[in-house]
Structure formats: C-alpha cells, structure tokens
Amino acid sequence: MLLPYIDPNRIEAGCDEAGRGCLAGAVYAAAVILPTNFRCEALNDSKKLSEKQRYALRPIIEKEAISWAIGIVSPEEIDKINILNASFLAMHRAIEQLKVIPEHLLIDGNRFKPYPQIEHSCIIKGDGKYLSIAAASILAKTYRDDYMLQLHQTYPQYRWNENKGYPTKAHRKAIKEYGTTPYHRMTFQLLERQQSLF
C-alpha cells in the first residue's frame, strides 16, 4: 500500500510526467490532490500496471480527487527548451490549473524547477511510494496515450498505437523509411548513431 501523504496538515499535490523518453509527441504531466483519507489498493506506479488497469483507475482518480489537472508541452517547445525543462514546464502548467492551491508539491524524480510560492519535495521513484504521485503518473500516461492514438490515425506507419512514440526498432525503421513528421522531436537522436536522416 502506498503512502497517503508526507504531511497530513498541508494540502499536497502529487506530480508526474509521461513521454520524456519519446522521439515523437508532446510531454504530458499531471498534478493530483487526493483527500487524506483516500485509499485504493490497486493504485500503483503506472509502469507497474497494465493498460487496462490504468484506464480502469483513471475515472476513480478523477472522481475522488479534490482537484486534478493535465499540463502539456509540445514537440516544438521541447526542441526549444530541452526535455528536462519541458518536463518541469508541463508540471507547472498542470499545477497552475488546479482548482485548489496546494501547499506542498510531491515531485516524482530527483530534480524540479521550484514553482512560485509552493514548497516541493523531490522523491525518487515517488510514483511507487505515494498515492498522489501514482495517481498523477496514471493520468499523465493515459492522457498522453490517448493523444498518441489520435496521432496514429494520421500517421499509422510509425505504429504510435503500439510504441506511443518511444524509440522502438519499428519506430526508428519507419523514420528511416518515411522521414519525420511535425510531431517528431528534432533535437532527439531519431535514428541509430550509425545512420543519418540525410
């Protein structure tokens, strides 16, 4: 069972992102404030759950959360500011949309750009330790997957319905064969090092 909070006397929001290691598509982040008495044994780090389990948990999180929000940073923005800053920006965009202002942020990972006037704690593998971060990881992952499935309708040759933009052999082979799309991150290593786009 994951931990419900660090400090029960403060409003805490868990934050996590999805799509950082992808070659294509936006990076998504979620911020979630759960009630201190929230309990859900099935809730875990989204990477440890099946797709079916993640989508089953999403409506529970959305219904039970005090507030939740999604932040998105486009591939163009990622190329301008780099993926680390884009991940922070996506989290900031999620936090600023929360209808309740949190007093403390629980951030998955070891680094974060401080959000104005809100304290934060970075927690390595936090999505496997705290309920609110696990909830954020599920929302970020499922909303990003929905987005990649939409893009797949226009660009089926890249198999984004299967790889969600991650650097699989099939994805890299399609880039070599068909070139890039407006959704590819041009500052990323799109092909294996011995190959070139040109």
C-alpha positions as CSV (number, residue, x, y, z in Angstrom):
1,M,0.0,0.0,0.0
2,L,1.4,3.4,-1.0
3,L,1.7,6.3,1.5
4,P,-1.2,8.8,1.5
5,Y,0.9,11.9,2.3
6,I,4.1,13.4,3.8
7,D,2.3,16.0,5.9
8,P,-1.4,15.4,6.7
9,N,-1.7,19.1,7.8
10,R,-0.9,20.5,4.4
11,I,-2.7,20.2,1.0
12,E,-0.3,18.1,-1.0
13,A,-0.3,17.7,-4.8
14,G,1.5,14.7,-6.5
15,C,3.1,15.5,-9.8
16,D,4.5,13.2,-12.5
17,E,5.1,13.3,-16.3
18,A,4.9,10.9,-19.2
19,G,6.6,10.8,-22.6
20,R,10.0,12.1,-21.6
21,G,12.0,9.5,-23.5
22,C,9.9,9.5,-26.6
23,L,11.1,10.5,-30.1
24,A,7.7,12.0,-31.0
25,G,4.8,13.8,-29.4
26,A,4.2,16.2,-26.6
27,V,5.3,15.6,-23.0
28,Y,2.3,15.4,-20.6
29,A,2.3,16.0,-16.8
30,A,-0.4,15.7,-14.2
31,A,-0.9,17.2,-10.8
32,V,-3.4,15.5,-8.4
33,I,-4.6,16.4,-4.9
34,L,-6.2,13.5,-3.1
35,P,-8.2,13.6,0.1
36,T,-6.1,12.5,3.1
37,N,-8.4,9.6,3.7
38,F,-8.2,8.3,0.1
39,R,-7.5,4.6,-0.2
40,C,-7.1,2.4,-3.3
41,E,-5.1,-0.8,-3.1
42,A,-5.0,-1.1,-6.9
43,L,-3.3,2.3,-7.3
44,N,0.4,1.9,-8.1
45,D,3.2,3.3,-10.3
46,S,1.6,3.4,-13.8
47,K,4.6,1.5,-15.2
48,K,3.7,-1.5,-13.0
49,L,0.1,-1.6,-14.2
50,S,-1.4,-2.9,-17.4
51,E,-3.0,-0.5,-19.9
52,K,-6.4,-1.9,-18.8
53,Q,-5.7,-1.3,-15.2
54,R,-4.5,2.3,-15.8
55,Y,-7.7,3.1,-17.7
56,A,-9.9,1.5,-15.0
57,L,-8.2,3.6,-12.4
58,R,-8.4,6.9,-14.2
59,P,-12.2,7.6,-13.6
60,I,-11.7,6.6,-9.9
61,I,-8.9,9.2,-9.5
62,E,-10.8,11.9,-11.4
63,K,-13.9,11.3,-9.2
64,E,-12.2,11.0,-5.9
65,A,-9.5,13.7,-6.3
66,I,-10.0,17.1,-4.6
67,S,-8.5,18.6,-7.8
68,W,-6.5,17.3,-10.8
69,A,-5.1,18.8,-14.0
70,I,-3.0,18.0,-17.0
71,G,-0.2,20.1,-18.4
72,I,1.2,19.7,-22.0
73,V,4.4,20.8,-23.7
74,S,4.5,20.5,-27.5
75,P,7.4,18.9,-29.5
76,E,8.3,22.4,-30.8
77,E,8.7,23.7,-27.2
78,I,10.7,20.6,-26.3
79,D,13.1,21.3,-29.1
80,K,13.5,24.9,-27.9
81,I,14.0,24.4,-24.2
82,N,15.1,20.7,-23.9
83,I,13.2,17.8,-22.5
84,L,14.2,18.3,-18.8
85,N,12.9,21.9,-18.8
86,A,9.9,20.8,-20.8
87,S,9.0,18.2,-18.1
88,F,9.2,20.9,-15.5
89,L,7.1,23.2,-17.6
90,A,4.4,20.5,-18.2
91,M,4.2,20.0,-14.4
92,H,4.0,23.8,-13.8
93,R,1.2,24.0,-16.4
94,A,-0.7,21.2,-14.6
95,I,-0.2,22.8,-11.1
96,E,-1.4,26.2,-12.3
97,Q,-4.7,24.7,-13.5
98,L,-5.5,23.1,-10.1
99,K,-8.8,24.5,-8.7
100,V,-7.3,24.2,-5.2
101,I,-3.9,25.7,-4.5
102,P,-1.6,23.1,-2.9
103,E,0.7,24.0,0.0
104,H,3.3,21.3,-0.8
105,L,4.2,19.5,-4.1
106,L,5.4,15.9,-4.2
107,I,7.5,15.6,-7.4
108,D,8.4,12.3,-8.9
109,G,12.2,12.3,-9.6
110,N,15.3,14.0,-8.2
111,R,15.0,17.4,-9.8
112,F,12.4,20.2,-10.2
113,K,12.3,23.9,-11.0
114,P,10.6,25.4,-8.0
115,Y,7.0,26.5,-8.5
116,P,6.4,30.1,-7.3
117,Q,5.5,30.2,-3.6
118,I,4.8,26.5,-3.1
119,E,7.3,24.2,-1.4
120,H,8.2,20.9,-3.0
121,S,9.9,17.6,-2.2
122,C,11.6,15.5,-4.9
123,I,11.0,11.8,-4.4
124,I,13.0,9.3,-6.4
125,K,10.6,6.6,-7.6
126,G,7.9,8.5,-5.9
127,D,5.2,7.0,-8.2
128,G,5.8,3.7,-6.3
129,K,5.7,5.4,-2.9
130,Y,3.0,8.0,-2.7
131,L,-0.7,7.7,-3.8
132,S,-0.9,11.2,-5.2
133,I,2.2,10.8,-7.4
134,A,1.0,7.3,-8.6
135,A,-2.4,8.9,-9.4
136,A,-0.6,11.7,-11.4
137,S,1.5,9.1,-13.2
138,I,-1.7,7.3,-14.3
139,L,-3.4,10.4,-15.5
140,A,-0.3,11.7,-17.4
141,K,0.3,8.3,-19.0
142,T,-3.3,7.6,-20.1
143,Y,-4.0,11.1,-21.4
144,R,-0.7,11.0,-23.4
145,D,-1.6,7.6,-24.7
146,D,-5.0,8.9,-25.9
147,Y,-3.1,11.7,-27.7
148,M,-0.7,9.3,-29.4
149,L,-3.6,7.1,-30.5
150,Q,-5.1,10.2,-32.2
151,L,-1.9,11.0,-34.0
152,H,-1.7,7.3,-35.1
153,Q,-4.8,7.9,-37.2
154,T,-2.9,10.4,-39.3
155,Y,0.5,8.6,-39.2
156,P,-0.2,4.9,-39.0
157,Q,3.2,3.9,-40.5
158,Y,5.0,4.9,-37.3
159,R,2.9,2.5,-35.1
160,W,2.3,5.0,-32.4
161,N,-0.7,2.9,-31.3
162,E,1.8,0.4,-30.1
163,N,5.0,2.3,-29.3
164,K,3.4,5.6,-28.2
165,G,6.4,7.5,-29.7
166,Y,9.1,5.6,-27.8
167,P,12.3,4.6,-29.7
168,T,11.4,1.1,-30.7
169,K,13.1,-0.6,-33.7
170,A,9.8,-0.3,-35.7
171,H,9.6,3.4,-35.0
172,R,13.1,4.1,-36.0
173,K,12.7,1.9,-39.1
174,A,9.7,4.0,-40.1
175,I,11.6,7.2,-39.6
176,K,14.3,5.9,-41.8
177,E,11.8,4.9,-44.4
178,Y,9.3,7.7,-44.3
179,G,11.2,10.6,-42.8
180,T,9.9,12.7,-39.9
181,T,6.5,14.2,-39.1
182,P,5.7,17.6,-37.5
183,Y,5.4,15.7,-34.2
184,H,9.0,14.3,-34.1
185,R,11.4,15.9,-31.7
186,M,14.2,17.1,-34.0
187,T,16.7,17.6,-31.2
188,F,16.5,13.9,-30.3
189,Q,18.6,11.0,-31.7
190,L,15.9,9.8,-34.1
191,L,18.0,7.2,-35.8
192,E,20.7,4.8,-34.6
193,R,24.1,6.6,-34.4
194,Q,25.5,5.0,-37.5
195,Q,22.6,6.2,-39.6
196,S,21.5,9.6,-40.7
197,L,18.4,11.3,-41.8
198,F,20.2,12.8,-44.8
